[in-house]
Amino acid sequence: MSEEDKELELLKAKRLREMQENISQKQKIEELKTKPKQTTSVSPREIVVKQLGYRGLEVLENAEAQFPAETRMVIEKLAELIQSGDVTEIIDGGKLLTLFRSVGIRVKVQTTIKVEQDGKLVSWSDKLKGESNLGNQDTMENNSSL
């Protein structure tokens, strides 16, 4: 065999390898296209929870406990709006509570008012109780001195 024949054979072999690689790549691409895509279905609630901000989850849980069927419908619609891109902002507890109230769902949320007393946060009711106890003690002292 002459040297030109050897080079020709090497070139043919190289070209054959390239063609086989191209064919295998095309087959892999076709397999990926024909494979059914596994869609990880995310529940509407999970979509909404990801969009919730400060105290949003607390309001949502209260609504679910108090009005389960109505809340489910609101969550489904809100999830649709989030997925479509109509709602993009973070929904905090106040906004969610306003949404529920605007559709006629009166969700009750336990609230506390805290005030600062002697460098500590104390609930308003405890502060009032403390003042009334002091008032009672003053009254008792005044009565005992009579």
Helices and strands as residue ranges (DSSP letters): H 3-34, H 44-51, H 56-66, H 68-84, H 93-102, E 114-117, E 120-123, H 124-145
